[in-house]
């Protein structure tokens, strides 16, 4: 670090960072935009960024009812992988993973992307057969995926309980070496700054309260800061898309559920990969700060709640200690809940809607964060051309009428 950088840090520290330039502008909304993106999370910001960067559409506004990254982007467990079963899913998630691999350089913003590997454990013969099926499908699609023996798992995760006498003995695992984690806030901030540099207006504390239409075509949105016109509107508000769809006069085949997670006190680096178990129903990684990030599946009830509950935490802790007895004395520091919207086939909807020039990006369930770059990339293409990209052509609303579903319940069973 140069002397200038050191003195600059000291000067700004004593000024409480008040002299630091803003990462992005906070403009007043214009009367009209070419495109309005509703939702200032990762998907919405990525969409705005790629609209400007890839398609030259810069008269764009991102409307966020709270603050940037304050929704599900800041309430997930940061896991990234692409080892989904079906061709359609594998193509979209793999595109997203490839974008993640170069995202820090492209945005000139360190998203703390760590390709530490993601392991899915098998505890019985059925698990092994399912993992083998998915690994073989992944390989046919050119994805990095392999089956590990208990001995190989122990080499990667020595603190994992692989005793044959365990209640849930570990018979094997699948491994995607290129999977891992990233800093969720940094992804949102990087896309926000990148979009702003391209001329996109990022407008916070601006809640959409209505979608104005005329003769079956979108005209703009009603907000808490007044009416804003738009030639096109894209909606990416995970968990609340059904509410926005109702404003536009149609229904979405999705349900909203809480997804709870928690973190432990920070400890020295001890867990250098991501471990997931569908049968024991927990997944865990260790952040760069040292805390364990722990989650499981979605709550069974429908809700827009963003709080945790003791019963779910108790179940997660039991599963965690079953796999990692060494963690039994750790203290948990905080818990939270995000809102996930789940479609009938556990796959997203990234598509046009019955309202002309209105587009929805939703239904990601527990796969939203890992899809952020790829989702924004294909959604921007769909909005710009009024036609889907081949990568999201199958993720339409019409598939629920035709029956051409993309059933990913198995690949997403334990969340993330």
N, C-alpha and C positions, 0 to 999 in steps of 0.2 A: 504494500500500500504506500502511495506517495505521501510526502510531507503535507502537500496541499490537502489530500483527502483526510488525513488525520486531523489537521487543524479545522477543516470544514465540519467534520463530525463533532469535534469538541465545541465549536461555536454554536452549532445547531442544538447540541445537547443542552447548553446553558440557556438557550432561547426557547427551550421546550418544543423544538422543531417548528416553531411558528413561522420561520422563514423558509421552510421547505416548499418547493413548488407543488401544486396540486397534481395528483396523478392523472386526473381527468377534469374537464370543465363541469360546471353545474349551471347550464344555461336555462333561460326561460323557454318554455315550449313555443314553437312556431304555430302559426294557424293551420298549416298543412304540411305533410311529409309525403314523399313517394312511398315509404314503407314505415309502418309502426310495428315494433316488436314489443309485445306485452310480456313482461317478465325479465327482471334484471339478474337472473341467476346465470350459471355457466352456459346453459343451452341458448338462452336469449342473447347473451353477450357474444357468444361464438357465432351465432347466426348473423348478428349485425356486423361483426368483424369481417366475415366471409362475404357478405353482401357487398361491402365496400371494397375489400381486397381482391376478391375473385371476379366480381361482376360489375364493378364500377358504379354501384348504386350507393351514393354517399348522403343523399338527403333522407336520412334514417333517424328515427328516434327510438330509444329503448325506454319504456315506461316501467318503473318499479314502485310498488306501493310502499315499500319500506326503504331499506338501504341495500346497496349492491352486495350480493352474496349473503343476504340475511335469511334466506329461505333454506331450501333443501341443500343448496350448494355448501352452506356452512354447517349442515346437520347430517353429514354422511360419514362414512368410515374410510373413504379415499382409496378404495381398492380398484385396481385396473387390471383387466384381463380380457381376452377375446375368445376363450375356449368354449364357445357355445355350440350346440349340437347341429342345428340346421344350417344349410348353405346360406340362406338369406341373412341369418343372424351373424354367422361367422364372417361374412363379407363386410357387414357394416361395422361390427365391433373391431375387426382387424384393421380396417381403414382408420378407425379412431385411435387404436393403439399405435399405428405407424405415425399418425399426426402427433400423438403425445411424445413420441421418441425425438421429434425435432422441434417441439413447441417452445422450450426455453430459448432456443436460438432464434426461432422465428419472431417471437414476441419480445426478445431481449429482456426477459423477465424470468428469474429462476423459479420454476414451479416445483422444485425439489422432487423431481421424478426419480424414483428408485426402483429399478427392475430387479427386485430381490427374489422373484419367483413366487408362484401361487400353487399351493398343494391342496388337493381335495382328497380327503382320507376315505378309505373303504374299510368297513368293519364286519362285513359278512359277504357271502358268496354273491348275493344279489348286487351289492355295492360294486364288487369287482367286475361283474359283467356289465353293469351300467357304465362304469368308468372306461372299460375297454371299448365299449361301443362309441363313447364320445371321443376318446383318443383316436380311434381309427377314423372317425368322421373328420376330426380336426386335421389329421395328416392328409386325408384326401383333399382337403381345402387349403393345404400348404401352411397350416399353423404349426407352431412348435408345441409339441405335446408328447408326453411319454409316460409309461407306467413304471412306478418304483416299487421295489421290494421293501419289507420292513427294515432290513439292514441299510438300504440306501436312504430311506427316510431318516433313520437314526443319525446318519452322517450329516444330513442337512439340518435336522432339528434334534440335537442331542437331549434337550430337556423334555421332549415328548415321551409320554408313557407308552412304550411299545411292548410291555410285558404280555406274554400270552395268557396270563392269569387275570388281565384287566377285565373290567365289566364289559367294555367295548374294545376287544382286541383289534389292533391295527393290522389288517391283512395286506395292505398296499395303499397306493395313492397315485393320482395323476399329478403331473407337474407341468406347468407352463413357465419355462425359465424367464421369458420376456415379460411376464406379468409382474405386478408390484403395486406401488402406491405413489401418490403425488400429494402436494399440499393443496387442499381444496380452496382455501382463500386465495392462494397465489394464482390458481387457474382463473378464478373470477377477476382478480385485479389485473392480471396480464391481458386478458381479453378486453377488459374495460379500457385500459390505457391504449391498447392497440386500436380499438374501435374509435376512441376519441381522436387519436392522431389521424385517422382517416376521415374525420369530419362528422362522425356520428354524434348526435346529441344524447347524452345519458341523463335522464330526468328522474331523480329520486323523489320519494314521498309524493307519488302521483298515482293514485289508485284508479283503475278503470272500473267504472260503475255501470257502463252500458256500451253496447255496440250498435251504432246507427247503420241502418240498411235502407235501401230504396230499390224496389223492383228486383229483389233477390240479390242485390250487389252491395258490398260493404262500402260505406262512405267515410267512416271515421269512428272515433270512440269518445264516449262521455267519460270525463275524469273528475277527480276532486279539485283539479286545477282548470276546469273548463273543457269545452269541446275542442277536439283536435281532429282535423280532417286527414284522410289518408287514402291514397290510391289502392294500397294493399295493407293488410294487417296479418301478422303472424303471432300466434299465441303459444307461449312456452312457459306455463306456470304450473309446474309439477304439483299434483295434489289438488289443485283448484281448477283444473281445466274443465271439469263438468259444470262448474259454476259459470265460467265464461261462455261455454257452449249454450247454456240455457239463455244467457243474455242474447245470443245470436239466433235463438229460436229452434235449436235442434238438440238432440240428446246424444251423448257419447256412451259407448259400452264399456265404461270403466268404473271402478270402485276406488275410494280413497281409504287408506289404512295408515295408522301410526306405525313407524318403524323406530324402535328404541335402540340406543347404544350407550356406552359408557366408557370412561377411561380410568385407569389406575393412577396411583402416585408414580412419579418418574423413578426409574431404576436404571442401573448401568446397562449398556447394550448386551442383550442375552438372547433375543429372538430375532433372527436375521432374515426371516421369510414371512409369508402369509400362509396360515394354516386354516383350512375350512373343513367342517364335518357336517354332513347332512343328517347323519344318524344321531350323533350326540347333540347336534344343533347348536353350534357356536362357531365363530371364526375370530381370529385374533392376529394382530400385527403389532409391532412396536414402532412408535413414531420417532422422529429425530430428536424430540425432546426427552425421550426415554419412557413415556407412559405407554401402557398397553391400551390399544384401541380394540374394543370388544363389541360384538354384535351377534345377532341371530336372525330369526325370521320375523315377518310382520305380525302385528297383533291381529287376532282373528276378527275383531269387530271393526265396523266402519266408523271413521271419525276424522275430524280435521285437527285433532289435538296435537300439540307439539311438546307434550310433557311425558315423562317416564312414569313407570309404576313399579312398585316393589316386587310384585309377583313375577314380572318378566325378568327383572334383574336377578332375582333368586334363581330362576331357571337357567339363566346364562352363566351365573357363577358356579352352579352345580356342574354344568357341562364343561366349563373351563377347567375346574379343578380335577375333573375326571380325566381329561387329557393331559393337563399340566399340574401335577400335584405340587410342584415347586412354587406355584403361585398362590397357594392356600393362605398365606399370611399377608398377602398384599392388601393394602387399603384402596378402596375405590374413591375417586375424587369427585366426579360429577357424572350425571346422566342427562340424556335429552331424548327427544322424539322428533323425527321428521315426518313428513306426510308423503306417502307414495301412492301413485294412481296405478292400478293394476287392470289390465285388459283380460278378457276371457282366455287368451292363449299365452299370457305372460310375455307378450311381445309389444313393441311400441306402435303408435300411430303417428306417422310423419307424412302428412298428406293434405290435399285439398279437402274442402268441406262442401256441404250443400249450398253454402253462401258463396257467391262468386267473389274471388280475390280475398277470401278469408282462409287461412291455413292454420292447422293445429299440429303441435309437436307434443305428444303426451303418451301416457300409458307405459312408461319405462319401468314401472315397478321398482325393483331394487337395483336396476342396472343403469341408472341415470348418470352417475358421475363418470363411470368408465367410458361412457359413450359421448361425453361432452364435445370433443372436437369433431368427431365424425357426424354427430347429430346436427351440430351447427352448420357443418359443411354441406350436407345433403339438404337440410331445410332451406339454406340460403339458395341453393340451386333450384329447389322446388318453387320458392317464391319468385325468384328472378325470371324463371322461364315458364311459370305457370304449368309446370310439368315435372314429375319426379325424376330424380337421377336413377339409373339402374340399381344403385345400392339400396334405395328406399322404395323402389317401385312396388314391392310386395307388401309394404307396411301401410296399406290403405284402409279406409273405413269399409270399403266394399267387400273386403275379405270376410267380414262377419255375415254378409248375405250369401256369398258364393260358397263359403265353407273351406276356402283355401287358407286355413289357419297355419300359424308358425308356432307350434307348441313347444315352448321353452320352459315349462314348469320344472323339468328335471335339472336343467342347467342353472336355474335361478332359485333352487329350492331353499337354500339357506341364506339367501340375501347376499348381494354383492359378490 
